[in-house]
Amino acid sequence: MLKRNQIFVFPVLLLTIITGINVYLQTLPLTNVLHYEFSAINGIIQSLFGGLISIYFINKNSLKKEIQFNVFKSNFRFLFLFTFSQFLLAFIFNVFAQICPLSEGLLFYFVITIPSFFIGIIIGIFAFSISGRYSILIFISIWLLVLLAPISELYSNPQLYFYNPFIGFSPGTIYDEDITITFPLILYRIMNIIFFLFVFYLVIDKRLYKIEFHKTIRVLVIVISVLSFSLLKPSFGLSTDLSRMQKELKNTIETDHFLIFYSEDFTKSQKDDLILNHEYAYEVLKNELKDEPETKIFSFIFKDGAQKGELFGSKNADVAKPWLNQIYLNYSNYSATLQHEIAHLFSANYGITIFKIADNFNPVLIEGFATSLANNYDDNDIHFMAGLAYNSGYNISISSFFTGFNFFGQTSSISYIYAGSFIKYLSEFYGISKTKELYGNLDFESIFNKKIEELETEYYEFLLSKNFIYNKNTADLYFGSKPIFKRFCARFVANEIKKGFEYYNSEKFFEAEQVFSDIYNVSDSYQSLAGKTNSLIKLNRINDALNFINNEIKKFEGTSYFFNLEILLGDLFVRNKEFNKADSIYSVLMEQNPKPVYKNLAFFRKILLHENDSLLVKYLEAEPDNKLTIIKEILLETNDPQIVPFYLNLSEKENYNDRKNFITGLGEHAVSANSLFEISKTASLNNDYNYAVNCLNIALKLEINENKKIIYNEYLKKYKWFHKFGTDVLSNSTITN
């Protein structure tokens, strides 16, 4: 117990402060769970307070040389109380206010926070050993240097993640639900502990004090050790420099404006597609901005999220680093985000600070500028998407959008779309030069001679004047989900769902169903619901799956998941031989028509139902090759264009010319604007640009809405460019394997 005269001493004051901070953290999203964020924040604070406490105790014992630096032994009880009281606080809050499991949270606290507290104490001891008089100043300087050291890695290296003695591990600036205790993190913490024990040994070893320049020697040994470890971090997999990135992504393509790095053994068509899409995006941006980067762009194409997570940090989000003139993309989705990411690099010419980004690091400008220049959101015009949100009740205030962290206050799709549409509006009505000026100087009045509120009013009037047709169901599909920071037990849910799908993919369906069921009970997440349902189907518990979905589907009305669940429910009715109910579900989905793919899915199922009840059952239970056979038979019988996209998706492994001959053999009745659009994309992927152009020319002559007309014309321009300049661009490119 603390004595009465100790209650207001400095260490107790710090204990009171950190307890107050942690009580406050229990009121915030993410930190209110004993998991990564809580442990990382405590790692930072406790490392700081640990150093200050150690200096206080050394000063207190300054006349007792035999215990002067023996902070751990002489003050063990208080140090134990200091760090474990915070763990106990979070534990109690979690037990009574949360229902998230504590096992992983406990591990994070022991792997991140406690070592950080220990490290802070040793840095404090080391600072005092250099100079008792200036010990606090020295400690704070070292502490800040250690805390901010990753900035140099993030700035100079192609990575977003970093390892740090106070934080342990950080995935970087992009939120990632899937953070776990990994072997590299354990290895890194062991290295931390060994190194700082070595520092402690240098301080307490009395033999070193007999040497005249013992303080200088001590500092030099530590500095050399730190620099050596920094150079070796890529070898341990604890950082990713350019050399490591090029070693892993060893294949290269050099074009007029790009160095493209990749690891997969792509086909010739895939390589050509990479080259032409990169160069076309560059050409479009150059013409739009009347400007271009001074050096070649480095484009890193990762084979999947796992490789990207290991080398870069963010598994799924595609990212650009304007100051390095580099972009980082997953191959599976690269064409959808390529122009957006390249636009970030073009914007570096107008950015400020050493990071070459927007004034005040404003996310609306950063992402809005790139989104406006890409002008394509899931094959929709960006103004159409903003109008869809605005007319469907998904509204935001543009004026408040530019302040604080409001960009992150709603579903990311809404933020990106409004930001892109508003910046595009400014460029269209006030000129691209003013938008470029705004990027480096966030002052609307000085640039546009209008307040942001006036521009907001003009912008919404502009959206209302657009000749678009909107569907509330489409709005729910794109915008009807909660922001990630409102999800309950987000990290636990993500990790358990990952485990459930590992069981599922290993055909351990019973274990998968149990994991998904448990996680759905605490989270109501769509992924766990779908996982549990599909596991029950694999276990042949069709009736259980049907009852489960039927009871839960209403919880997802108005969300982006609802339409997937309608398809799943209809399919379960089919498997349960309740064909009339299935037909009714498919009919409703066709009327809702949130997106062509959903309408086509429902339509195709209705065709199979009306053809033969058992045929749809057979189709749902068939392997992909057998599904393709059924689709081809129905296409030959009906010539219905709504089935063409399914044929294209399932026939990817077949010879392209055979696929093209099959489609053209169906005749003009198998033609719709949407089917022609999908055929044109398939043709482009197979270097058949003339056919892609012909398909889109026909599609544009058919009756289509204004939104799709804009998108089809953009694709038409691209395919014409491919057809006209493709041969020269490809001949000027060098491929190295």
Buried (B, 14 or more C-beta within 10 A) or exposed (E): EEEEEEEEBBBBEBBEEBBEBBEEBBEEBBBBBBBBBBBBBBBBBBBBBBBBBBBBBBBBBEEEEEBBBBBBEBBEEBBEBBBBBBBEBBBEBBEEEBEBBBEBBBBBBBBBBBBBBBBBBBBBBBBBBBEBEEBBEBBBEBBEEBBEBBEEBBEEBBBBBBBBBBBBBBBBEBBBBBBBBEEBBEBBBEBBBEBBEEBBEBBEEEEBEEEEEBBEEBBEBBEEEBEEBBEEBBEEBBBBBBEBBBEBBEBBBBBBBBBBBBBBEBEEBBBBBBBBBBBBBBBBBBEBBEBBBEEEBBBBBBBEBEBBBBBBBBBBBBBBBBBBBBBBBBBEEBBBBBBBBBBBBBBBBBBBEEBBBBBBEBBBBBBBBBBBBBBBBEBBBBBBBBBBBBBBEBEBEBBEBBEEEBBEBBBBBBBBBBBBBBBBBBBEEBEBEBBBBBBBBBEBEEBBEBEBEBBBBBBBEBBEEBEBEBBBBBBBBBBBBEBBEEBBBBBBBBBBBBBBBEBBEEEBBEBBBBBBBBBBEBBBBBBBBBBBBBBBBBBEBBEBBBBBBEEBBEBBEBBBBBBBBBBBBBBBBBBBEBBEBBBEBBBEBBEBBBBBBBBBBBBBBBBBBEBEBEBBBBBBEEEEEEBBBBBBEBBEEBBBBBBBBBBBBBBEEEEBEEBBEBBEEBEEEBBBBBBBBBBBBBBBBBBBBEBBBBBBBBBBEEEBEEBBBBBBEBBBBBBBBBBEBBEEBBEEBEBEE
